[in-house]
Amino acid sequence: MSWLDRLFRRRELIALTLYTGPSCSLCELVKAELHAQGAHRRFELREVDITTDRELKKRYGLSIPVLEIDGEALLSGRIEPDELRRVLKDALS
């Protein structure tokens, strides 16, 4: 592989899943903060509405928003911007 190929090769992005629900103001705040911190450029973002799946609703019903990175739930409920920044930074290192 040439240096040019390596330069433009896209590295695999880390999976970041945000479990949400309809009319969830905390979820909207986290989504806005993820965008403000540029997470959409550094992670593979996925938003999942827990009301579409009985098991997810049972697991996360009172805890949303829940932020999961590479399959591990790391943050939930009221997520502070500094806490979110720290978790995203740790995931990238």
Secondary structure, DSSP 4 states (H G I P E B T S, - for coil): --HHHHHHPPPPPEEEEEEE-TT-HHHHHHHHHHHHTTHHHHEEEEEEEGGG-HHHHHHHTTT-SEEEETTEEEEESS--HHHHHHHHHHHH-
